[in-house]
Amino acid sequence: MPDTDLVRQRELVDAFIAAARNGDFEALLTVLDPDVVVRADSGAAGLPGELRGAALVARNASAFHQLGLLTRPAIVNGVAGVVALHDDGSAFSVGAFTVRGGKIVAIDFLADPVRLAGIDLTVLQD
């Protein structure tokens, strides 16, 4: 069962985003469970479907930030998440973070433009 404390979830997701933004590999490792899994549905974009392990996820998180997307906190399927936006404000991706035992154990990204267009997002204020 995932942790249900949304405040604690938000803290971990914020720490993850800040560490990715700063390219801080060690800080990423502190918030990720060693067996973390990232799943991505990118439609035709061709992103890898799944990544496993804290080191691999941390390396990819730092690289992803180099795309220069704006990130906003969100609630996705009842858990802390992030919406990544293009400069024009359109959604690039939505990520839902599963937290268990005070660590991020899973991240599910939706980056399929067709599916993103049909989603009602709740974006939180920073």
C-alpha positions as CSV (number, residue, x, y, z in Angstrom):
1,M,0.0,0.0,0.0
2,P,1.3,3.5,-0.8
3,D,1.7,6.1,1.9
4,T,-1.4,8.2,2.1
5,D,0.0,11.4,3.5
6,L,-0.3,13.9,0.6
7,V,1.9,16.5,2.4
8,R,4.8,14.0,2.7
9,Q,4.2,12.7,-0.9
10,R,4.5,16.3,-2.1
11,E,7.7,16.9,-0.1
12,L,9.3,13.9,-1.7
13,V,8.1,14.8,-5.2
14,D,9.3,18.4,-4.8
15,A,12.7,17.1,-3.6
16,F,12.9,14.8,-6.6
17,I,12.1,17.7,-9.0
18,A,14.6,20.0,-7.3
19,A,17.3,17.4,-7.5
20,A,16.6,16.6,-11.1
21,R,16.6,20.3,-12.0
22,N,20.0,20.7,-10.3
23,G,21.5,17.5,-11.7
24,D,22.0,16.3,-8.1
25,F,22.4,12.6,-8.5
26,E,23.0,11.9,-4.8
27,A,19.9,13.9,-3.8
28,L,17.9,11.9,-6.3
29,L,19.1,8.6,-4.8
30,T,18.0,9.8,-1.3
31,V,14.3,10.1,-2.3
32,L,14.2,7.0,-4.6
33,D,13.7,3.5,-3.4
34,P,16.5,1.3,-4.7
35,D,14.0,-0.8,-6.7
36,V,12.0,2.2,-8.1
37,V,10.3,1.7,-11.4
38,V,9.3,4.3,-13.9
39,R,6.7,3.5,-16.5
40,A,6.0,5.7,-19.5
41,D,3.2,5.8,-22.0
42,S,4.5,8.0,-24.7
43,G,2.3,6.9,-27.5
44,A,4.2,7.4,-30.8
45,A,7.0,9.5,-29.1
46,G,9.1,6.3,-28.5
47,L,10.2,6.9,-24.9
48,P,11.4,3.8,-23.1
49,G,8.4,2.0,-21.6
50,E,10.0,1.1,-18.3
51,L,13.1,1.9,-16.2
52,R,14.1,0.1,-13.1
53,G,16.5,0.9,-10.3
54,A,17.4,4.1,-8.5
55,A,20.7,4.8,-10.4
56,L,19.1,4.5,-13.8
57,V,16.0,6.5,-12.9
58,A,18.2,9.2,-11.3
59,R,20.4,9.5,-14.4
60,N,17.3,9.8,-16.7
61,A,15.6,12.3,-14.4
62,S,18.6,14.6,-14.7
63,A,18.7,14.3,-18.4
64,F,14.9,14.8,-18.7
65,H,15.2,18.2,-17.0
66,Q,17.5,19.4,-19.8
67,L,14.4,19.6,-22.0
68,G,13.7,22.9,-20.3
69,L,10.1,22.1,-19.5
70,L,8.1,24.0,-16.9
71,T,6.9,21.7,-14.1
72,R,3.9,22.3,-11.9
73,P,2.7,20.2,-8.9
74,A,-0.5,18.3,-9.4
75,I,-2.7,15.7,-7.9
76,V,-2.8,12.7,-10.3
77,N,-5.1,9.8,-9.5
78,G,-5.2,10.9,-5.9
79,V,-1.4,11.0,-5.4
80,A,1.2,13.7,-5.6
81,G,2.3,14.3,-9.2
82,V,3.8,16.7,-11.7
83,V,2.6,18.2,-15.0
84,A,5.4,19.2,-17.4
85,L,4.5,22.0,-19.7
86,H,5.7,23.4,-23.0
87,D,6.4,27.1,-23.2
88,D,2.9,27.7,-24.6
89,G,1.4,26.1,-21.5
90,S,0.3,22.8,-23.2
91,A,1.0,19.6,-21.3
92,F,4.1,17.6,-22.3
93,S,3.6,14.9,-19.7
94,V,1.9,14.0,-16.5
95,G,3.6,12.0,-13.8
96,A,2.1,10.3,-10.8
97,F,4.4,9.3,-7.9
98,T,3.8,6.4,-5.6
99,V,5.4,6.8,-2.2
100,R,5.9,3.9,0.2
101,G,7.9,3.9,3.4
102,G,9.1,7.5,2.8
103,K,10.6,6.7,-0.6
104,I,9.4,7.1,-4.2
105,V,8.8,3.5,-5.4
106,A,7.1,4.1,-8.7
107,I,6.6,7.0,-11.2
108,D,4.0,6.6,-13.9
109,F,4.3,9.1,-16.8
110,L,1.8,9.8,-19.5
111,A,3.3,11.6,-22.5
112,D,1.0,10.5,-25.3
113,P,-0.2,13.8,-26.8
114,V,-3.5,12.3,-27.9
115,R,-4.3,10.9,-24.4
116,L,-3.1,14.1,-22.7
117,A,-5.5,16.2,-24.7
118,G,-8.4,14.4,-23.1
119,I,-7.3,14.7,-19.5
120,D,-8.7,17.1,-16.9
121,L,-5.7,18.1,-14.8
122,T,-5.7,19.7,-11.3
123,V,-2.6,21.8,-11.3
124,L,-1.6,23.1,-7.8
125,Q,0.0,26.5,-7.1
126,D,3.7,26.5,-6.2
